[in-house]
Amino acid sequence: MSDPQIELENALTVLKKGGIILYPTDTIWGIGCDATNAEAIDKVFALKKRQESKSMICLVSDFKMLQQYIEEIPEVAYDILKFATKPTTIIYDRPLHVAENAIAPDNTIGIRVVRDPFCNKLIKKLKRPIISTSPNISSASTPKNFEEISKAILEGVDYIVNLPLQNKGTKPSSIIKIGGDSTVKIIRK
């Protein structure tokens, strides 16, 4: 196993240069890039062979960072995140300061406050949110572990973080959409 600090610096260098990484998150392995870099996001769409109309989520390090990227966070979002027992992504209206192609056609974005220590440090050092999307070609099923990730994905990223995904779930996060009127809709449990 590699040194977490070295892996952090290597991943950070790639992200700052507009590259894409394969990295362990607080849920499953993810493909990621700087969420403010439209060209990097285009690379992720191309690698996944995914239509741009299908949005991807962003990871932020904490509530303070979340507030920088959403025009107005509904109060109910804080309650949901405070009491969530598993990683939870919330879809918010009116995102700010992210690349246009990170935003869904309905002007929303899914953001998760990440708990994983490695991801958290990476985002804090980058000082910007990172994209997180499942490591598969769009028509294929989501890999539950590193061994299930296809060769096309492994060869298509600019860097693979060499850290194990320990004590993690094998499922993506829950996804909840909060409307402008604070209505809550569960998209994925």
Rosetta constraint file for C-alpha pairs under 8 A:
AtomPair CA 1 CA 162 HARMONIC 6.76 0.50
AtomPair CA 1 CA 163 HARMONIC 6.41 0.50
AtomPair CA 1 CA 164 HARMONIC 7.66 0.50
AtomPair CA 2 CA 6 HARMONIC 7.38 0.50
AtomPair CA 2 CA 7 HARMONIC 6.93 0.50
AtomPair CA 2 CA 162 HARMONIC 5.92 0.50
AtomPair CA 2 CA 163 HARMONIC 6.49 0.50
AtomPair CA 3 CA 7 HARMONIC 6.28 0.50
AtomPair CA 4 CA 8 HARMONIC 6.02 0.50
AtomPair CA 4 CA 118 HARMONIC 7.56 0.50
AtomPair CA 4 CA 163 HARMONIC 7.06 0.50
AtomPair CA 5 CA 9 HARMONIC 6.30 0.50
AtomPair CA 6 CA 10 HARMONIC 6.12 0.50
AtomPair CA 7 CA 11 HARMONIC 6.04 0.50
AtomPair CA 7 CA 161 HARMONIC 5.96 0.50
AtomPair CA 7 CA 162 HARMONIC 6.62 0.50
AtomPair CA 7 CA 163 HARMONIC 7.65 0.50
AtomPair CA 8 CA 12 HARMONIC 6.04 0.50
AtomPair CA 8 CA 118 HARMONIC 7.31 0.50
AtomPair CA 8 CA 121 HARMONIC 7.73 0.50
AtomPair CA 8 CA 122 HARMONIC 6.15 0.50
AtomPair CA 9 CA 13 HARMONIC 6.15 0.50
AtomPair CA 10 CA 14 HARMONIC 6.46 0.50
AtomPair CA 11 CA 15 HARMONIC 6.21 0.50
AtomPair CA 11 CA 21 HARMONIC 6.82 0.50
AtomPair CA 11 CA 122 HARMONIC 7.75 0.50
AtomPair CA 11 CA 159 HARMONIC 6.80 0.50
AtomPair CA 11 CA 160 HARMONIC 7.99 0.50
AtomPair CA 11 CA 161 HARMONIC 6.75 0.50
AtomPair CA 12 CA 16 HARMONIC 6.09 0.50
AtomPair CA 12 CA 122 HARMONIC 6.62 0.50
AtomPair CA 12 CA 125 HARMONIC 7.50 0.50
AtomPair CA 12 CA 126 HARMONIC 6.54 0.50
AtomPair CA 13 CA 17 HARMONIC 6.36 0.50
AtomPair CA 14 CA 18 HARMONIC 6.54 0.50
AtomPair CA 14 CA 19 HARMONIC 5.00 0.50
AtomPair CA 14 CA 20 HARMONIC 6.89 0.50
AtomPair CA 14 CA 21 HARMONIC 7.38 0.50
AtomPair CA 14 CA 158 HARMONIC 7.11 0.50
AtomPair CA 14 CA 159 HARMONIC 7.03 0.50
AtomPair CA 15 CA 19 HARMONIC 5.09 0.50
AtomPair CA 15 CA 20 HARMONIC 6.37 0.50
AtomPair CA 15 CA 21 HARMONIC 7.41 0.50
AtomPair CA 15 CA 33 HARMONIC 5.76 0.50
AtomPair CA 15 CA 34 HARMONIC 5.88 0.50
AtomPair CA 15 CA 126 HARMONIC 7.87 0.50
AtomPair CA 16 CA 34 HARMONIC 7.40 0.50
AtomPair CA 16 CA 126 HARMONIC 7.41 0.50
AtomPair CA 18 CA 33 HARMONIC 7.10 0.50
AtomPair CA 18 CA 34 HARMONIC 6.94 0.50
AtomPair CA 18 CA 37 HARMONIC 6.78 0.50
AtomPair CA 18 CA 39 HARMONIC 7.19 0.50
AtomPair CA 18 CA 40 HARMONIC 5.19 0.50
AtomPair CA 19 CA 33 HARMONIC 6.44 0.50
AtomPair CA 19 CA 40 HARMONIC 6.01 0.50
AtomPair CA 19 CA 157 HARMONIC 7.73 0.50
AtomPair CA 19 CA 158 HARMONIC 5.83 0.50
AtomPair CA 19 CA 159 HARMONIC 7.94 0.50
AtomPair CA 20 CA 31 HARMONIC 6.86 0.50
AtomPair CA 20 CA 32 HARMONIC 5.56 0.50
AtomPair CA 20 CA 33 HARMONIC 4.84 0.50
AtomPair CA 20 CA 40 HARMONIC 6.62 0.50
AtomPair CA 20 CA 43 HARMONIC 7.45 0.50
AtomPair CA 20 CA 44 HARMONIC 7.01 0.50
AtomPair CA 20 CA 157 HARMONIC 5.45 0.50
AtomPair CA 20 CA 158 HARMONIC 5.37 0.50
AtomPair CA 20 CA 159 HARMONIC 6.77 0.50
AtomPair CA 21 CA 31 HARMONIC 5.65 0.50
AtomPair CA 21 CA 32 HARMONIC 5.25 0.50
AtomPair CA 21 CA 33 HARMONIC 6.44 0.50
AtomPair CA 21 CA 157 HARMONIC 5.53 0.50
AtomPair CA 21 CA 158 HARMONIC 5.76 0.50
AtomPair CA 21 CA 159 HARMONIC 4.79 0.50
AtomPair CA 21 CA 160 HARMONIC 5.71 0.50
AtomPair CA 21 CA 161 HARMONIC 7.20 0.50
AtomPair CA 22 CA 29 HARMONIC 6.90 0.50
AtomPair CA 22 CA 30 HARMONIC 5.63 0.50
AtomPair CA 22 CA 31 HARMONIC 4.61 0.50
AtomPair CA 22 CA 32 HARMONIC 6.36 0.50
AtomPair CA 22 CA 135 HARMONIC 7.48 0.50
AtomPair CA 22 CA 154 HARMONIC 7.71 0.50
AtomPair CA 22 CA 157 HARMONIC 6.52 0.50
AtomPair CA 22 CA 159 HARMONIC 6.35 0.50
AtomPair CA 22 CA 160 HARMONIC 4.73 0.50
AtomPair CA 22 CA 161 HARMONIC 6.14 0.50
AtomPair CA 23 CA 29 HARMONIC 5.59 0.50
AtomPair CA 23 CA 30 HARMONIC 5.42 0.50
AtomPair CA 23 CA 31 HARMONIC 6.50 0.50
AtomPair CA 23 CA 32 HARMONIC 7.33 0.50
AtomPair CA 23 CA 160 HARMONIC 6.25 0.50
AtomPair CA 23 CA 161 HARMONIC 5.12 0.50
AtomPair CA 23 CA 162 HARMONIC 7.95 0.50
AtomPair CA 23 CA 163 HARMONIC 7.94 0.50
AtomPair CA 24 CA 28 HARMONIC 6.46 0.50
AtomPair CA 24 CA 29 HARMONIC 4.43 0.50
AtomPair CA 24 CA 30 HARMONIC 6.21 0.50
AtomPair CA 24 CA 119 HARMONIC 7.68 0.50
AtomPair CA 24 CA 161 HARMONIC 7.42 0.50
AtomPair CA 24 CA 163 HARMONIC 7.20 0.50
AtomPair CA 24 CA 164 HARMONIC 7.26 0.50
AtomPair CA 24 CA 165 HARMONIC 5.65 0.50
AtomPair CA 25 CA 29 HARMONIC 5.71 0.50
AtomPair CA 25 CA 30 HARMONIC 6.44 0.50
AtomPair CA 25 CA 114 HARMONIC 7.85 0.50
AtomPair CA 25 CA 116 HARMONIC 6.16 0.50
AtomPair CA 25 CA 118 HARMONIC 7.90 0.50
AtomPair CA 25 CA 119 HARMONIC 6.23 0.50
AtomPair CA 25 CA 165 HARMONIC 7.67 0.50
AtomPair CA 26 CA 87 HARMONIC 6.94 0.50
AtomPair CA 26 CA 114 HARMONIC 6.63 0.50
AtomPair CA 26 CA 115 HARMONIC 6.23 0.50
AtomPair CA 26 CA 116 HARMONIC 4.82 0.50
AtomPair CA 26 CA 119 HARMONIC 7.86 0.50
AtomPair CA 26 CA 168 HARMONIC 6.40 0.50
AtomPair CA 26 CA 169 HARMONIC 7.72 0.50
AtomPair CA 27 CA 87 HARMONIC 6.96 0.50
AtomPair CA 27 CA 168 HARMONIC 5.91 0.50
AtomPair CA 27 CA 169 HARMONIC 5.37 0.50
AtomPair CA 27 CA 170 HARMONIC 6.47 0.50
AtomPair CA 27 CA 171 HARMONIC 6.16 0.50
AtomPair CA 27 CA 172 HARMONIC 5.54 0.50
AtomPair CA 27 CA 173 HARMONIC 6.32 0.50
AtomPair CA 28 CA 134 HARMONIC 7.40 0.50
AtomPair CA 28 CA 143 HARMONIC 7.95 0.50
AtomPair CA 28 CA 144 HARMONIC 6.68 0.50
AtomPair CA 28 CA 145 HARMONIC 7.04 0.50
AtomPair CA 28 CA 165 HARMONIC 7.91 0.50
AtomPair CA 28 CA 168 HARMONIC 7.28 0.50
AtomPair CA 28 CA 169 HARMONIC 6.66 0.50
AtomPair CA 28 CA 170 HARMONIC 5.67 0.50
AtomPair CA 28 CA 171 HARMONIC 6.21 0.50
AtomPair CA 28 CA 172 HARMONIC 6.02 0.50
AtomPair CA 29 CA 134 HARMONIC 6.75 0.50
AtomPair CA 29 CA 135 HARMONIC 6.58 0.50
AtomPair CA 29 CA 145 HARMONIC 7.07 0.50
AtomPair CA 29 CA 146 HARMONIC 6.87 0.50
AtomPair CA 29 CA 165 HARMONIC 7.62 0.50
AtomPair CA 30 CA 132 HARMONIC 5.43 0.50
AtomPair CA 30 CA 133 HARMONIC 5.25 0.50
AtomPair CA 30 CA 134 HARMONIC 5.00 0.50
AtomPair CA 30 CA 135 HARMONIC 5.40 0.50
AtomPair CA 31 CA 44 HARMONIC 7.37 0.50
AtomPair CA 31 CA 131 HARMONIC 7.36 0.50
AtomPair CA 31 CA 132 HARMONIC 5.63 0.50
AtomPair CA 31 CA 133 HARMONIC 5.30 0.50
AtomPair CA 31 CA 134 HARMONIC 6.20 0.50
AtomPair CA 31 CA 135 HARMONIC 5.50 0.50
AtomPair CA 31 CA 157 HARMONIC 7.82 0.50
AtomPair CA 32 CA 44 HARMONIC 7.57 0.50
AtomPair CA 32 CA 130 HARMONIC 6.07 0.50
AtomPair CA 32 CA 131 HARMONIC 4.70 0.50
AtomPair CA 32 CA 132 HARMONIC 4.87 0.50
AtomPair CA 32 CA 133 HARMONIC 6.67 0.50
AtomPair CA 33 CA 37 HARMONIC 7.72 0.50
AtomPair CA 33 CA 40 HARMONIC 6.09 0.50
AtomPair CA 33 CA 41 HARMONIC 6.60 0.50
AtomPair CA 33 CA 44 HARMONIC 7.77 0.50
AtomPair CA 33 CA 130 HARMONIC 5.35 0.50
AtomPair CA 33 CA 131 HARMONIC 5.24 0.50
AtomPair CA 33 CA 132 HARMONIC 7.59 0.50
AtomPair CA 34 CA 40 HARMONIC 6.85 0.50
AtomPair CA 34 CA 41 HARMONIC 7.57 0.50
AtomPair CA 34 CA 128 HARMONIC 6.86 0.50
AtomPair CA 34 CA 129 HARMONIC 6.40 0.50
AtomPair CA 34 CA 130 HARMONIC 4.68 0.50
AtomPair CA 34 CA 131 HARMONIC 6.27 0.50
AtomPair CA 35 CA 41 HARMONIC 7.03 0.50
AtomPair CA 35 CA 58 HARMONIC 6.71 0.50
AtomPair CA 35 CA 98 HARMONIC 5.72 0.50
AtomPair CA 35 CA 99 HARMONIC 6.17 0.50
AtomPair CA 35 CA 102 HARMONIC 6.67 0.50
AtomPair CA 35 CA 128 HARMONIC 7.11 0.50
AtomPair CA 35 CA 129 HARMONIC 5.52 0.50
AtomPair CA 35 CA 130 HARMONIC 4.76 0.50
AtomPair CA 35 CA 131 HARMONIC 5.21 0.50
AtomPair CA 36 CA 97 HARMONIC 6.82 0.50
AtomPair CA 36 CA 98 HARMONIC 4.36 0.50
AtomPair CA 36 CA 99 HARMONIC 4.48 0.50
AtomPair CA 36 CA 128 HARMONIC 7.27 0.50
AtomPair CA 36 CA 129 HARMONIC 7.50 0.50
AtomPair CA 37 CA 41 HARMONIC 6.40 0.50
AtomPair CA 37 CA 98 HARMONIC 7.63 0.50
AtomPair CA 37 CA 99 HARMONIC 5.73 0.50
AtomPair CA 38 CA 42 HARMONIC 6.17 0.50
AtomPair CA 38 CA 99 HARMONIC 5.10 0.50
AtomPair CA 38 CA 100 HARMONIC 6.89 0.50
AtomPair CA 38 CA 101 HARMONIC 6.17 0.50
AtomPair CA 38 CA 102 HARMONIC 7.59 0.50
AtomPair CA 39 CA 43 HARMONIC 6.43 0.50
AtomPair CA 40 CA 44 HARMONIC 6.59 0.50
AtomPair CA 41 CA 45 HARMONIC 6.37 0.50
AtomPair CA 41 CA 101 HARMONIC 7.02 0.50
AtomPair CA 41 CA 102 HARMONIC 7.11 0.50
AtomPair CA 41 CA 131 HARMONIC 7.75 0.50
AtomPair CA 42 CA 46 HARMONIC 6.13 0.50
AtomPair CA 42 CA 101 HARMONIC 7.69 0.50
AtomPair CA 43 CA 47 HARMONIC 6.07 0.50
AtomPair CA 44 CA 48 HARMONIC 6.14 0.50
AtomPair CA 45 CA 49 HARMONIC 5.79 0.50
AtomPair CA 45 CA 50 HARMONIC 5.05 0.50
AtomPair CA 45 CA 51 HARMONIC 6.85 0.50
AtomPair CA 45 CA 52 HARMONIC 6.65 0.50
AtomPair CA 46 CA 50 HARMONIC 6.55 0.50
AtomPair CA 47 CA 137 HARMONIC 7.18 0.50
AtomPair CA 47 CA 153 HARMONIC 6.95 0.50
AtomPair CA 47 CA 156 HARMONIC 6.33 0.50
AtomPair CA 47 CA 157 HARMONIC 7.95 0.50
AtomPair CA 48 CA 135 HARMONIC 7.77 0.50
AtomPair CA 48 CA 136 HARMONIC 6.21 0.50
AtomPair CA 48 CA 137 HARMONIC 4.29 0.50
AtomPair CA 48 CA 138 HARMONIC 5.47 0.50
AtomPair CA 48 CA 153 HARMONIC 7.72 0.50
AtomPair CA 49 CA 137 HARMONIC 6.01 0.50
AtomPair CA 49 CA 138 HARMONIC 5.96 0.50
AtomPair CA 50 CA 54 HARMONIC 7.12 0.50
AtomPair CA 50 CA 137 HARMONIC 7.42 0.50
AtomPair CA 50 CA 138 HARMONIC 5.46 0.50
AtomPair CA 52 CA 101 HARMONIC 7.04 0.50
AtomPair CA 53 CA 104 HARMONIC 6.57 0.50
AtomPair CA 53 CA 105 HARMONIC 6.46 0.50
AtomPair CA 54 CA 104 HARMONIC 7.00 0.50
AtomPair CA 55 CA 101 HARMONIC 7.94 0.50
AtomPair CA 55 CA 102 HARMONIC 6.33 0.50
AtomPair CA 55 CA 103 HARMONIC 6.49 0.50
AtomPair CA 55 CA 104 HARMONIC 5.16 0.50
AtomPair CA 55 CA 109 HARMONIC 7.51 0.50
AtomPair CA 56 CA 102 HARMONIC 6.52 0.50
AtomPair CA 56 CA 109 HARMONIC 7.76 0.50
AtomPair CA 56 CA 110 HARMONIC 7.11 0.50
AtomPair CA 56 CA 131 HARMONIC 6.75 0.50
AtomPair CA 56 CA 132 HARMONIC 6.70 0.50
AtomPair CA 56 CA 133 HARMONIC 5.90 0.50
AtomPair CA 57 CA 89 HARMONIC 7.74 0.50
AtomPair CA 57 CA 102 HARMONIC 7.78 0.50
AtomPair CA 57 CA 109 HARMONIC 6.63 0.50
AtomPair CA 57 CA 110 HARMONIC 4.65 0.50
AtomPair CA 57 CA 111 HARMONIC 5.53 0.50
AtomPair CA 57 CA 112 HARMONIC 7.45 0.50
AtomPair CA 57 CA 131 HARMONIC 5.80 0.50
AtomPair CA 57 CA 132 HARMONIC 5.54 0.50
AtomPair CA 57 CA 133 HARMONIC 6.57 0.50
AtomPair CA 58 CA 109 HARMONIC 7.70 0.50
AtomPair CA 58 CA 110 HARMONIC 6.25 0.50
AtomPair CA 58 CA 111 HARMONIC 4.74 0.50
AtomPair CA 58 CA 112 HARMONIC 6.39 0.50
AtomPair CA 58 CA 129 HARMONIC 6.04 0.50
AtomPair CA 58 CA 130 HARMONIC 5.37 0.50
AtomPair CA 58 CA 131 HARMONIC 4.39 0.50
AtomPair CA 58 CA 132 HARMONIC 5.63 0.50
AtomPair CA 59 CA 111 HARMONIC 5.64 0.50
AtomPair CA 59 CA 112 HARMONIC 4.97 0.50
AtomPair CA 59 CA 113 HARMONIC 5.90 0.50
AtomPair CA 59 CA 114 HARMONIC 6.03 0.50
AtomPair CA 59 CA 123 HARMONIC 7.76 0.50
AtomPair CA 59 CA 129 HARMONIC 5.42 0.50
AtomPair CA 59 CA 130 HARMONIC 5.32 0.50
AtomPair CA 59 CA 131 HARMONIC 6.27 0.50
AtomPair CA 59 CA 132 HARMONIC 6.55 0.50
AtomPair CA 60 CA 65 HARMONIC 6.11 0.50
AtomPair CA 60 CA 66 HARMONIC 6.14 0.50
AtomPair CA 60 CA 111 HARMONIC 7.03 0.50
AtomPair CA 60 CA 112 HARMONIC 6.27 0.50
AtomPair CA 60 CA 113 HARMONIC 5.00 0.50
AtomPair CA 60 CA 114 HARMONIC 6.15 0.50
AtomPair CA 60 CA 120 HARMONIC 7.52 0.50
AtomPair CA 60 CA 123 HARMONIC 6.48 0.50
AtomPair CA 60 CA 128 HARMONIC 7.45 0.50
AtomPair CA 60 CA 129 HARMONIC 4.91 0.50
AtomPair CA 60 CA 130 HARMONIC 7.00 0.50
AtomPair CA 61 CA 65 HARMONIC 6.40 0.50
AtomPair CA 61 CA 66 HARMONIC 7.79 0.50
AtomPair CA 61 CA 113 HARMONIC 5.65 0.50
AtomPair CA 61 CA 114 HARMONIC 5.75 0.50
AtomPair CA 61 CA 115 HARMONIC 7.71 0.50
AtomPair CA 61 CA 119 HARMONIC 7.78 0.50
AtomPair CA 61 CA 120 HARMONIC 5.02 0.50
AtomPair CA 61 CA 121 HARMONIC 7.68 0.50
AtomPair CA 61 CA 123 HARMONIC 5.86 0.50
AtomPair CA 61 CA 124 HARMONIC 6.16 0.50
AtomPair CA 61 CA 129 HARMONIC 7.60 0.50
AtomPair CA 62 CA 66 HARMONIC 6.31 0.50
AtomPair CA 62 CA 113 HARMONIC 5.57 0.50
AtomPair CA 62 CA 114 HARMONIC 7.33 0.50
AtomPair CA 63 CA 67 HARMONIC 6.20 0.50
AtomPair CA 63 CA 113 HARMONIC 7.07 0.50
AtomPair CA 64 CA 68 HARMONIC 6.82 0.50
AtomPair CA 65 CA 69 HARMONIC 6.93 0.50
AtomPair CA 65 CA 128 HARMONIC 7.98 0.50
AtomPair CA 65 CA 129 HARMONIC 7.96 0.50
AtomPair CA 66 CA 70 HARMONIC 6.52 0.50
AtomPair CA 66 CA 111 HARMONIC 7.80 0.50
AtomPair CA 66 CA 113 HARMONIC 7.44 0.50
AtomPair CA 67 CA 71 HARMONIC 7.45 0.50
AtomPair CA 67 CA 72 HARMONIC 7.66 0.50
AtomPair CA 67 CA 73 HARMONIC 7.10 0.50
AtomPair CA 68 CA 96 HARMONIC 7.22 0.50
AtomPair CA 68 CA 97 HARMONIC 7.81 0.50
AtomPair CA 69 CA 95 HARMONIC 5.60 0.50
AtomPair CA 69 CA 96 HARMONIC 4.57 0.50
AtomPair CA 69 CA 97 HARMONIC 5.89 0.50
AtomPair CA 69 CA 98 HARMONIC 7.12 0.50
AtomPair CA 70 CA 92 HARMONIC 7.09 0.50
AtomPair CA 70 CA 93 HARMONIC 7.36 0.50
AtomPair CA 70 CA 94 HARMONIC 6.15 0.50
AtomPair CA 70 CA 95 HARMONIC 4.46 0.50
AtomPair CA 70 CA 96 HARMONIC 5.41 0.50
AtomPair CA 71 CA 93 HARMONIC 7.71 0.50
AtomPair CA 71 CA 94 HARMONIC 5.67 0.50
AtomPair CA 71 CA 95 HARMONIC 5.97 0.50
AtomPair CA 71 CA 96 HARMONIC 6.24 0.50
AtomPair CA 72 CA 93 HARMONIC 7.87 0.50
AtomPair CA 72 CA 94 HARMONIC 7.58 0.50
AtomPair CA 73 CA 77 HARMONIC 6.79 0.50
AtomPair CA 73 CA 92 HARMONIC 7.35 0.50
AtomPair CA 74 CA 78 HARMONIC 7.59 0.50
AtomPair CA 74 CA 178 HARMONIC 7.62 0.50
AtomPair CA 74 CA 180 HARMONIC 7.67 0.50
AtomPair CA 74 CA 182 HARMONIC 6.19 0.50
AtomPair CA 75 CA 79 HARMONIC 6.97 0.50
AtomPair CA 75 CA 182 HARMONIC 7.99 0.50
AtomPair CA 76 CA 80 HARMONIC 6.22 0.50
AtomPair CA 76 CA 182 HARMONIC 6.80 0.50
AtomPair CA 77 CA 81 HARMONIC 6.15 0.50
AtomPair CA 77 CA 90 HARMONIC 7.46 0.50
AtomPair CA 77 CA 178 HARMONIC 7.47 0.50
AtomPair CA 78 CA 82 HARMONIC 5.92 0.50
AtomPair CA 79 CA 83 HARMONIC 6.23 0.50
AtomPair CA 80 CA 84 HARMONIC 5.86 0.50
AtomPair CA 81 CA 88 HARMONIC 7.02 0.50
AtomPair CA 84 CA 88 HARMONIC 6.78 0.50
AtomPair CA 86 CA 173 HARMONIC 7.25 0.50
AtomPair CA 86 CA 174 HARMONIC 7.52 0.50
AtomPair CA 87 CA 112 HARMONIC 7.45 0.50
AtomPair CA 87 CA 114 HARMONIC 7.43 0.50
AtomPair CA 87 CA 115 HARMONIC 7.77 0.50
AtomPair CA 87 CA 173 HARMONIC 5.06 0.50
AtomPair CA 87 CA 174 HARMONIC 6.47 0.50
AtomPair CA 88 CA 112 HARMONIC 6.07 0.50
AtomPair CA 88 CA 113 HARMONIC 7.83 0.50
AtomPair CA 88 CA 173 HARMONIC 5.20 0.50
AtomPair CA 88 CA 174 HARMONIC 4.72 0.50
AtomPair CA 88 CA 175 HARMONIC 5.92 0.50
AtomPair CA 88 CA 176 HARMONIC 7.42 0.50
AtomPair CA 89 CA 110 HARMONIC 5.98 0.50
AtomPair CA 89 CA 111 HARMONIC 5.34 0.50
AtomPair CA 89 CA 112 HARMONIC 4.35 0.50
AtomPair CA 89 CA 113 HARMONIC 7.58 0.50
AtomPair CA 89 CA 173 HARMONIC 6.21 0.50
AtomPair CA 89 CA 174 HARMONIC 5.94 0.50
AtomPair CA 89 CA 175 HARMONIC 4.73 0.50
AtomPair CA 89 CA 176 HARMONIC 6.29 0.50
AtomPair CA 90 CA 110 HARMONIC 5.31 0.50
AtomPair CA 90 CA 111 HARMONIC 5.54 0.50
AtomPair CA 90 CA 112 HARMONIC 6.39 0.50
AtomPair CA 90 CA 175 HARMONIC 5.72 0.50
AtomPair CA 90 CA 176 HARMONIC 4.81 0.50
AtomPair CA 90 CA 177 HARMONIC 5.62 0.50
AtomPair CA 90 CA 178 HARMONIC 7.01 0.50
AtomPair CA 91 CA 108 HARMONIC 6.36 0.50
AtomPair CA 91 CA 109 HARMONIC 5.29 0.50
AtomPair CA 91 CA 110 HARMONIC 3.99 0.50
AtomPair CA 91 CA 111 HARMONIC 6.33 0.50
AtomPair CA 91 CA 175 HARMONIC 7.25 0.50
AtomPair CA 91 CA 176 HARMONIC 6.10 0.50
AtomPair CA 91 CA 177 HARMONIC 4.51 0.50
AtomPair CA 91 CA 178 HARMONIC 6.14 0.50
AtomPair CA 92 CA 108 HARMONIC 5.38 0.50
AtomPair CA 92 CA 109 HARMONIC 5.50 0.50
AtomPair CA 92 CA 110 HARMONIC 6.24 0.50
AtomPair CA 92 CA 111 HARMONIC 7.55 0.50
AtomPair CA 92 CA 177 HARMONIC 6.66 0.50
AtomPair CA 92 CA 178 HARMONIC 6.04 0.50
AtomPair CA 92 CA 179 HARMONIC 7.29 0.50
AtomPair CA 93 CA 107 HARMONIC 6.17 0.50
AtomPair CA 93 CA 108 HARMONIC 4.47 0.50
AtomPair CA 93 CA 109 HARMONIC 6.77 0.50
AtomPair CA 93 CA 178 HARMONIC 7.74 0.50
AtomPair CA 93 CA 179 HARMONIC 6.97 0.50
AtomPair CA 93 CA 180 HARMONIC 6.68 0.50
AtomPair CA 94 CA 107 HARMONIC 5.63 0.50
AtomPair CA 94 CA 108 HARMONIC 5.71 0.50
AtomPair CA 94 CA 109 HARMONIC 7.72 0.50
AtomPair CA 95 CA 103 HARMONIC 7.28 0.50
AtomPair CA 95 CA 107 HARMONIC 7.05 0.50
AtomPair CA 95 CA 108 HARMONIC 6.25 0.50
AtomPair CA 95 CA 109 HARMONIC 6.26 0.50
AtomPair CA 98 CA 102 HARMONIC 6.59 0.50
AtomPair CA 98 CA 103 HARMONIC 7.61 0.50
AtomPair CA 99 CA 103 HARMONIC 7.19 0.50
AtomPair CA 102 CA 109 HARMONIC 7.27 0.50
AtomPair CA 103 CA 107 HARMONIC 5.93 0.50
AtomPair CA 103 CA 108 HARMONIC 5.87 0.50
AtomPair CA 103 CA 109 HARMONIC 5.41 0.50
AtomPair CA 104 CA 108 HARMONIC 5.32 0.50
AtomPair CA 104 CA 109 HARMONIC 6.09 0.50
AtomPair CA 110 CA 175 HARMONIC 7.90 0.50
AtomPair CA 114 CA 119 HARMONIC 6.86 0.50
AtomPair CA 114 CA 120 HARMONIC 6.17 0.50
AtomPair CA 115 CA 119 HARMONIC 7.60 0.50
AtomPair CA 115 CA 120 HARMONIC 6.53 0.50
AtomPair CA 116 CA 120 HARMONIC 5.96 0.50
AtomPair CA 117 CA 121 HARMONIC 6.17 0.50
AtomPair CA 118 CA 122 HARMONIC 6.16 0.50
AtomPair CA 119 CA 123 HARMONIC 6.12 0.50
AtomPair CA 120 CA 124 HARMONIC 6.16 0.50
AtomPair CA 121 CA 125 HARMONIC 6.08 0.50
AtomPair CA 122 CA 126 HARMONIC 6.14 0.50
AtomPair CA 123 CA 127 HARMONIC 5.88 0.50
AtomPair CA 123 CA 128 HARMONIC 6.11 0.50
AtomPair CA 123 CA 129 HARMONIC 6.02 0.50
AtomPair CA 123 CA 130 HARMONIC 6.74 0.50
AtomPair CA 124 CA 128 HARMONIC 7.26 0.50
AtomPair CA 134 CA 142 HARMONIC 6.23 0.50
AtomPair CA 134 CA 143 HARMONIC 7.64 0.50
AtomPair CA 135 CA 142 HARMONIC 6.86 0.50
AtomPair CA 135 CA 143 HARMONIC 6.84 0.50
AtomPair CA 135 CA 149 HARMONIC 6.44 0.50
AtomPair CA 135 CA 153 HARMONIC 6.61 0.50
AtomPair CA 136 CA 140 HARMONIC 6.08 0.50
AtomPair CA 136 CA 141 HARMONIC 6.90 0.50
AtomPair CA 136 CA 142 HARMONIC 5.94 0.50
AtomPair CA 136 CA 143 HARMONIC 6.90 0.50
AtomPair CA 136 CA 149 HARMONIC 6.72 0.50
AtomPair CA 136 CA 150 HARMONIC 6.94 0.50
AtomPair CA 136 CA 153 HARMONIC 6.59 0.50
AtomPair CA 137 CA 153 HARMONIC 7.49 0.50
AtomPair CA 143 CA 148 HARMONIC 5.09 0.50
AtomPair CA 143 CA 149 HARMONIC 5.66 0.50
AtomPair CA 144 CA 148 HARMONIC 6.68 0.50
AtomPair CA 144 CA 170 HARMONIC 4.93 0.50
AtomPair CA 144 CA 171 HARMONIC 6.86 0.50
AtomPair CA 145 CA 149 HARMONIC 7.18 0.50
AtomPair CA 145 CA 170 HARMONIC 6.81 0.50
AtomPair CA 149 CA 153 HARMONIC 6.76 0.50
AtomPair CA 149 CA 154 HARMONIC 7.00 0.50
AtomPair CA 150 CA 154 HARMONIC 6.37 0.50
AtomPair CA 151 CA 155 HARMONIC 5.95 0.50
AtomPair CA 152 CA 156 HARMONIC 5.85 0.50
AtomPair CA 153 CA 157 HARMONIC 6.41 0.50
AtomPair CA 154 CA 160 HARMONIC 7.51 0.50
AtomPair CA 173 CA 188 HARMONIC 7.81 0.50
AtomPair CA 173 CA 189 HARMONIC 7.74 0.50
AtomPair CA 174 CA 186 HARMONIC 7.97 0.50
AtomPair CA 174 CA 187 HARMONIC 7.60 0.50
AtomPair CA 174 CA 188 HARMONIC 5.15 0.50
AtomPair CA 174 CA 189 HARMONIC 4.73 0.50
AtomPair CA 175 CA 186 HARMONIC 6.26 0.50
AtomPair CA 175 CA 187 HARMONIC 5.25 0.50
AtomPair CA 175 CA 188 HARMONIC 4.87 0.50
AtomPair CA 175 CA 189 HARMONIC 6.62 0.50
AtomPair CA 176 CA 184 HARMONIC 6.79 0.50
AtomPair CA 176 CA 185 HARMONIC 5.70 0.50
AtomPair CA 176 CA 186 HARMONIC 4.55 0.50
AtomPair CA 176 CA 187 HARMONIC 5.46 0.50
AtomPair CA 176 CA 188 HARMONIC 7.01 0.50
AtomPair CA 177 CA 184 HARMONIC 5.80 0.50
AtomPair CA 177 CA 185 HARMONIC 5.13 0.50
AtomPair CA 177 CA 186 HARMONIC 6.36 0.50
AtomPair CA 177 CA 187 HARMONIC 6.76 0.50
AtomPair CA 178 CA 182 HARMONIC 5.57 0.50
AtomPair CA 178 CA 183 HARMONIC 5.53 0.50
AtomPair CA 178 CA 184 HARMONIC 4.75 0.50
AtomPair CA 178 CA 185 HARMONIC 6.49 0.50
AtomPair CA 179 CA 183 HARMONIC 5.07 0.50
AtomPair CA 179 CA 184 HARMONIC 6.59 0.50
